[in-house]
Amino acid sequence: MANELSLVTPVNDVFRRDLEVADITLLDPTTALAFVQGEWVVPNTAGKVARVGAASVRGAMQIFSQRGDMGAQAIGKIACLQLHAYEAETTMFVDGLTPTVGDPLTVESATIDGVAGRCGLKAATTGDFVYAHVTKAPADNGGKLRYQTSANLVPLA
C-alpha cells in the first residue's frame, strides 16, 4: 500500500502529537501487521496507543506516521492527528464500503485491502461514535475515501 492517507486540509491546521506505542514491534515495517499511515489507534490504560478493537470507542486518533518511519522506530512513538477537524483521503476503510456523500463513519478493526486486523473507517450504525462524514465516495475518487472529521464525537442515534 502507498499513499494510505493524504490531508486535504493544510497540515499546519491540524494538531499532531507523538504518542508512545503499546507494542513497538508494530513499528517494524517487515511485521505483517505493522502500523500503516491512516489507521486508527486509541490510548490504553497505560497511556500508550494500540489499534482500536472490534467496537467503536471514544478517543481514537489517526496515524500520520508512515509505515517504516525510522524516527518513529527510534523513539517508539508515532505521530497521530489528535485535534481539530480536518478533511482527508484514505485507503484505510473496510473492504466493501460503498458510501454516499454525507454518510457517517466510525472506526473499527476490520479487513482492509484484504488484510485482517487493520483499523480504519466503516459505516456508522446506531450507537457508534461518529468520527467523520463522507465528502467523496471511493467510486468517484480513484478508490480513495474522502471524509471530513467531526470536531464533536457523539454516538449515532
C-alpha positions in Angstrom: 0.0 0.0 0.0 1.1 3.5 -0.7 -0.5 6.9 -0.1 -2.8 5.5 2.5 -3.6 9.0 3.9 -3.5 12.4 2.2 -4.6 15.5 4.0 -6.8 17.9 2.0 -6.7 20.4 5.0 -3.3 22.1 5.3 -1.2 20.1 7.7 -0.4 23.2 9.8 -4.1 23.5 10.7 -4.1 20.0 12.4 -2.7 19.3 15.8 -0.3 16.4 15.7 1.2 14.6 18.7 3.9 11.9 19.0 2.4 9.1 21.2 4.2 6.0 22.6 3.0 2.7 21.2 2.0 -0.3 23.3 3.7 -2.8 21.0 6.9 -1.5 19.4 7.1 -4.5 17.1 4.3 -2.8 15.1 6.7 -0.1 14.1 8.9 -2.6 12.2 7.8 -2.4 8.5 8.6 -6.1 8.0 6.0 -7.1 10.5 2.8 -8.3 8.7 0.5 -6.0 10.7 2.9 -3.1 11.1 1.1 0.3 11.7 0.2 2.0 8.4 -0.5 5.7 7.9 -4.2 6.3 8.1 -5.0 3.6 10.6 -6.7 4.5 13.9 -5.4 4.0 17.4 -6.6 4.6 20.9 -4.7 5.1 24.2 -4.8 2.0 26.5 -4.8 2.1 30.3 -1.1 2.7 30.4 -1.4 5.8 28.1 0.2 4.0 25.1 -1.6 3.7 21.8 -2.9 0.5 20.3 -5.3 -0.3 17.4 -8.9 0.3 18.0 -10.6 -3.0 18.7 -13.8 -4.5 17.3 -16.1 -1.8 18.7 -16.4 1.9 18.1 -14.8 3.8 21.1 -14.1 7.3 22.1 -10.6 8.9 21.8 -9.4 7.2 18.6 -6.8 9.2 16.6 -5.5 8.7 13.1 -1.9 7.7 12.5 0.1 10.3 10.5 3.5 8.5 10.6 4.3 6.4 7.5 5.0 2.7 7.7 8.7 2.2 8.3 9.3 5.7 9.6 12.8 5.5 11.1 12.2 8.3 13.6 9.1 6.5 14.9 11.1 3.3 15.3 14.0 5.1 17.1 11.8 6.8 19.7 9.0 4.2 19.9 6.3 6.7 19.1 4.0 7.5 16.2 2.6 10.9 15.1 -1.2 11.0 15.4 -3.7 13.6 14.2 -5.3 14.5 17.5 -7.3 17.7 17.5 -9.3 19.9 15.1 -11.5 18.8 12.3 -9.7 18.0 9.0 -10.6 16.7 5.6 -8.5 13.9 4.2 -8.5 11.0 1.7 -7.6 7.5 2.7 -7.5 3.9 1.5 -7.9 2.7 5.1 -11.5 1.8 5.1 -13.3 -1.6 5.4 -13.4 -3.7 2.3 -16.8 -3.4 0.5 -17.7 0.0 1.8 -19.9 1.8 -0.7 -20.9 5.1 1.0 -22.6 8.2 -0.3 -21.7 11.8 0.4 -22.8 12.7 3.9 -22.8 9.2 5.4 -21.5 9.0 9.0 -18.3 7.0 9.6 -16.8 5.3 12.7 -13.6 3.4 13.3 -13.2 -0.3 13.9 -10.8 -3.2 13.4 -11.6 -4.9 10.1 -10.3 -6.4 6.9 -8.8 -3.6 4.8 -7.2 -4.2 1.4 -7.6 -8.0 2.1 -5.6 -7.7 5.4 -7.5 -8.7 8.6 -6.7 -6.8 11.8 -6.2 -3.3 10.4 -8.2 -0.4 11.8 -10.0 2.0 9.5 -13.2 3.8 8.7 -16.5 2.0 8.3 -20.2 2.9 8.1 -21.5 4.0 11.4 -24.6 2.4 12.8 -26.8 3.2 15.8 -24.7 3.7 18.9 -21.4 4.0 17.1 -19.3 7.2 17.7 -19.3 9.2 14.5 -15.7 10.2 13.6 -16.3 11.6 10.2 -18.7 12.1 7.3 -18.1 11.1 3.7 -17.3 14.1 1.3 -16.5 11.9 -1.7 -17.1 8.2 -2.3 -14.2 5.9 -3.3 -16.0 5.0 -6.6 -15.9 8.7 -7.6 -12.3 9.4 -6.2 -9.9 6.8 -7.7 -10.5 4.3 -4.9 -9.9 6.7 -2.0 -12.5 7.7 0.5 -12.6 11.5 1.2 -14.1 12.5 4.5 -14.4 15.4 7.0 -13.7 14.5 10.6 -16.1 15.6 13.3 -15.0 18.1 15.9 -17.6 16.7 18.4 -17.7 13.0 18.9 -21.2 11.8 19.5 -22.9 8.4 19.2 -25.2 8.0 16.1 -28.8 8.0 17.2 
